[in-house]
Amino acid sequence: MADQQQFCLRWNDFQSNIVTCFKHLRTERSFTDVTLACDGQTCKAHKMVLSACSPYFKSLLENNPSKHPIIILKDVPFNHLQSILEFMYAGEVNVPQDNLPAFLKTAERLKVKGLTEVKRN
């Protein structure tokens, strides 16, 4: 048994397929399990995506194991939240130059990986 040859099976376009799938799940609101609220508006997301992209959300969701939590974000403009979610689901986002410093400050508060320097524990 120990001498059997192993075969590596690889899905060549795995990353692009996952990104496409995440975008579709977000657009269709399929399997959403968390609601984010700010500026009197809400949007739905996935705990797994939020947790994978932000230690802030990971800790918050781990410490509050609700089936479908509602997270109210104080001092977060709704357009920043939408852009952050776009970044989390697609790996990229376009932000107007004059909005960039404030957007990055919001991303820093939410500890969004890829937009801020997140210290590893």
Rosetta silent file (secondary structure, phi, psi, omega in degrees, C-alpha in Angstrom):
SEQUENCE: MADQQQFCLRWNDFQSNIVTCFKHLRTERSFTDVTLACDGQTCKAHKMVLSACSPYFKSLLENNPSKHPIIILKDVPFNHLQSILEFMYAGEVNVPQDNLPAFLKTAERLKVKGLTEVKRN
SCORE:     score description
SCORE:     0.000 S_00000001
   1 L     0.000  -44.237 -175.909    0.000    0.000    0.000 S_00000001
   2 L   -66.380  -21.153 -177.015    2.712    2.487    0.948 S_00000001
   3 L   -90.488    1.619 -177.849    4.450    2.021   -2.415 S_00000001
   4 L   -67.898  140.180  178.736    1.451    3.029   -4.551 S_00000001
   5 L   -72.002  139.227  178.695    2.032    5.914   -6.909 S_00000001
   6 L   -99.469  142.324  177.102    0.125    9.119   -6.095 S_00000001
   7 L  -115.973  130.188  177.378   -1.497   11.245   -8.804 S_00000001
   8 L   -90.705  117.787  177.645   -1.971   14.974   -8.396 S_00000001
   9 L  -103.435  124.334 -173.606   -5.305   16.066   -9.868 S_00000001
  10 L  -128.012  134.529  175.052   -5.463   19.792  -10.451 S_00000001
  11 L   -89.553  105.518 -170.838   -8.290   22.067  -11.561 S_00000001
  12 L   -59.549  -37.219 -178.715   -6.375   24.455  -13.829 S_00000001
  13 L  -109.528   37.426 -177.304   -8.762   27.416  -13.554 S_00000001
  14 H   -56.186  -52.078 -176.500   -9.750   26.821   -9.916 S_00000001
  15 H   -60.021  -46.539 -178.991   -9.099   30.404   -8.711 S_00000001
  16 H   -66.367  -34.857  177.724  -10.992   32.073  -11.534 S_00000001
  17 H   -66.260  -41.541  179.753  -13.872   29.625  -11.105 S_00000001
  18 H   -64.771  -43.973  178.737  -14.080   30.339   -7.360 S_00000001
  19 H   -60.838  -45.118  178.251  -14.060   34.101   -7.939 S_00000001
  20 H   -61.153  -42.827  179.539  -16.813   33.737  -10.554 S_00000001
  21 H   -64.075  -45.531  178.648  -18.809   31.530   -8.187 S_00000001
  22 H   -59.743  -44.630  179.352  -18.404   33.971   -5.261 S_00000001
  23 H   -61.138  -41.970  179.112  -19.542   36.874   -7.442 S_00000001
  24 H   -64.566  -45.252  179.099  -22.568   34.871   -8.579 S_00000001
  25 H   -60.254  -38.753  179.152  -23.479   33.871   -5.000 S_00000001
  26 H   -68.874  -45.897 -179.269  -23.265   37.522   -3.941 S_00000001
  27 H   -61.689  -44.805 -178.350  -25.301   38.791   -6.896 S_00000001
  28 H   -81.826   -8.809 -176.027  -27.992   36.146   -6.451 S_00000001
  29 L    57.284   33.110  179.070  -27.849   36.421   -2.632 S_00000001
  30 L   -77.663  133.240  175.158  -27.677   32.627   -2.515 S_00000001
  31 L    61.547   21.436  177.829  -26.880   31.083    0.869 S_00000001
  32 L   -63.610  143.966 -177.572  -26.302   34.435    2.571 S_00000001
  33 L  -139.071   17.410  175.384  -26.038   34.066    6.319 S_00000001
  34 E  -152.703  144.181  175.833  -25.199   37.533    7.653 S_00000001
  35 E  -115.464  130.640  177.203  -26.686   40.997    7.215 S_00000001
  36 E  -107.320  135.233 -177.637  -24.485   44.092    7.381 S_00000001
  37 E  -129.292  136.831  172.403  -26.079   47.420    8.216 S_00000001
  38 E  -164.140  153.952  179.633  -24.782   50.992    8.059 S_00000001
  39 L    53.072   30.386  178.764  -26.115   54.407    7.110 S_00000001
  40 L    73.959   12.150  179.620  -29.661   53.055    7.452 S_00000001
  41 E  -125.820  158.748 -179.665  -29.120   50.527    4.645 S_00000001
  42 E  -130.382  158.510  170.421  -28.396   46.798    4.649 S_00000001
  43 E  -148.459  153.377 -177.629  -26.736   44.207    2.474 S_00000001
  44 E  -101.260  149.848 -179.050  -26.384   40.470    2.784 S_00000001
  45 E  -149.711 -172.652 -178.630  -23.118   38.524    2.722 S_00000001
  46 L  -117.608  128.491  179.755  -21.534   35.200    3.630 S_00000001
  47 H   -54.056  -42.512 -176.647  -19.835   34.581    6.990 S_00000001
  48 H   -61.234  -43.559 -179.702  -17.182   32.440    5.320 S_00000001
  49 H   -67.574  -45.762  179.138  -16.143   35.191    2.876 S_00000001
  50 H   -59.600  -44.795 -178.602  -16.146   37.880    5.582 S_00000001
  51 H   -66.717  -37.979  179.549  -14.117   35.666    7.919 S_00000001
  52 H   -68.938  -28.256 -174.128  -11.609   34.703    5.245 S_00000001
  53 H  -101.223   -7.234 -175.484  -11.019   38.331    4.287 S_00000001
  54 L  -154.339  118.523  175.066  -11.016   40.042    7.679 S_00000001
  55 H   -64.518  -24.703  175.905   -9.812   39.007   11.139 S_00000001
  56 H   -62.137  -51.804  179.690  -12.197   41.675   12.482 S_00000001
  57 H   -68.420  -37.787  179.481  -15.228   39.882   11.033 S_00000001
  58 H   -58.577  -49.245 -179.948  -13.787   36.446   11.852 S_00000001
  59 H   -63.799  -44.607 -179.823  -13.445   37.304   15.537 S_00000001
  60 H   -60.154  -44.827 -177.965  -16.842   39.002   15.652 S_00000001
  61 H   -73.390  -34.884  176.727  -18.596   36.049   14.029 S_00000001
  62 H   -67.273  -37.936 -177.339  -16.759   33.433   16.120 S_00000001
  63 H   -81.308  -10.410  179.113  -17.625   35.219   19.345 S_00000001
  64 L  -133.844   75.970 -173.040  -21.285   35.623   18.371 S_00000001
  65 L   -77.116   67.546  176.916  -22.368   32.312   16.823 S_00000001
  66 L   -90.114  152.199 -179.088  -25.824   33.348   15.632 S_00000001
  67 L   -64.505  -44.153  177.146  -27.462   31.560   12.700 S_00000001
  68 L  -142.486   81.575 -177.683  -28.007   34.811   10.756 S_00000001
  69 L   -71.250  156.305  170.465  -26.509   37.764   12.640 S_00000001
  70 E  -112.365  119.090 -178.907  -27.119   41.410   11.836 S_00000001
  71 E  -106.124  119.361  178.742  -23.919   43.422   12.191 S_00000001
  72 E   -96.768  120.620 -177.567  -24.370   47.162   12.562 S_00000001
  73 L  -102.442  111.519 -179.054  -21.284   49.061   11.459 S_00000001
  74 L   -81.435  140.947  177.466  -20.955   52.471   13.068 S_00000001
  75 L    60.300   31.254  174.579  -19.175   55.216   11.132 S_00000001
  76 L  -118.240  113.945  176.844  -18.941   53.139    7.955 S_00000001
  77 L   -64.131  142.253 -177.014  -20.379   54.816    4.857 S_00000001
  78 H   -60.254  -37.205 -179.943  -22.594   52.451    2.868 S_00000001
  79 H   -66.630  -31.313  175.037  -20.646   53.055   -0.356 S_00000001
  80 H   -67.014  -43.932  179.297  -17.449   51.987    1.463 S_00000001
  81 H   -59.567  -44.964  179.319  -19.159   48.804    2.654 S_00000001
  82 H   -61.013  -42.189  179.799  -20.314   48.012   -0.880 S_00000001
  83 H   -68.235  -38.780  177.708  -16.794   48.564   -2.238 S_00000001
  84 H   -63.756  -42.932  177.554  -15.228   46.461    0.522 S_00000001
  85 H   -64.038  -40.024  176.749  -17.631   43.615   -0.228 S_00000001
  86 H   -58.919  -43.733  178.973  -16.832   43.909   -3.935 S_00000001
  87 H   -63.165  -43.668 -179.234  -13.138   43.636   -3.054 S_00000001
  88 H   -63.543  -40.157 -175.829  -13.734   40.624   -0.792 S_00000001
  89 H   -83.993  -30.633 -174.053  -15.781   38.739   -3.375 S_00000001
  90 H  -111.218  -16.816 -178.641  -13.870   39.688   -6.545 S_00000001
  91 L    83.760    3.458  177.471  -10.360   40.461   -5.311 S_00000001
  92 L  -160.041  157.550  178.411  -10.464   43.940   -6.815 S_00000001
  93 L  -157.916  148.037  174.595  -12.491   47.143   -6.715 S_00000001
  94 L   -99.532  128.216 -179.351  -12.428   50.569   -8.352 S_00000001
  95 L  -127.643  131.456  177.655  -12.474   53.504   -5.931 S_00000001
  96 L   -58.452  142.473 -175.899  -12.501   57.186   -6.971 S_00000001
  97 H   -55.369  -42.460 -178.021   -9.185   58.892   -6.192 S_00000001
  98 H   -70.935  -15.373  179.504  -10.738   61.543   -3.933 S_00000001
  99 H   -97.468  -10.409 -172.463  -12.466   58.802   -1.916 S_00000001
 100 H   -59.239  -49.490 -179.055   -9.389   56.574   -1.590 S_00000001
 101 H   -59.145  -44.138  179.327   -7.934   57.838    1.749 S_00000001
 102 H   -66.663  -39.173  178.598  -11.297   57.596    3.549 S_00000001
 103 H   -62.360  -46.060  179.664  -12.004   54.213    1.959 S_00000001
 104 H   -65.368  -31.547  176.016   -8.635   52.819    3.068 S_00000001
 105 H   -65.981  -41.681  176.448   -9.267   54.150    6.587 S_00000001
 106 H   -63.738  -43.989  178.488  -12.557   52.211    6.670 S_00000001
 107 H   -61.337  -37.153  177.481  -10.767   49.118    5.344 S_00000001
 108 H   -64.647  -43.679  178.584   -8.166   49.523    8.088 S_00000001
 109 H   -61.850  -37.005 -179.235  -10.874   49.677   10.776 S_00000001
 110 L   -90.721    1.472  176.557  -12.442   46.502    9.387 S_00000001
 111 L    53.580   49.095 -178.088   -8.981   44.879    8.946 S_00000001
 112 L   -78.019  117.756  179.030   -9.620   43.884    5.336 S_00000001
 113 E   -61.938  139.545  179.149   -6.819   41.662    4.057 S_00000001
 114 L    92.135  -21.019  176.470   -5.232   42.928    0.867 S_00000001
 115 L  -110.003  -17.805 -178.815   -6.203   46.536    1.582 S_00000001
 116 E  -138.832  165.375  174.708   -4.397   46.892    4.906 S_00000001
 117 L   -87.424  110.102 -179.823   -1.469   45.371    6.674 S_00000001
 118 L  -102.171  123.478  177.747   -2.964   42.742    8.935 S_00000001
 119 L   -73.431  134.748  179.432   -0.661   41.299   11.554 S_00000001
 120 L   -83.371  138.510  176.135   -0.684   37.498   11.644 S_00000001
 121 L   -98.886    0.000    0.000   -1.271   35.784   14.975 S_00000001
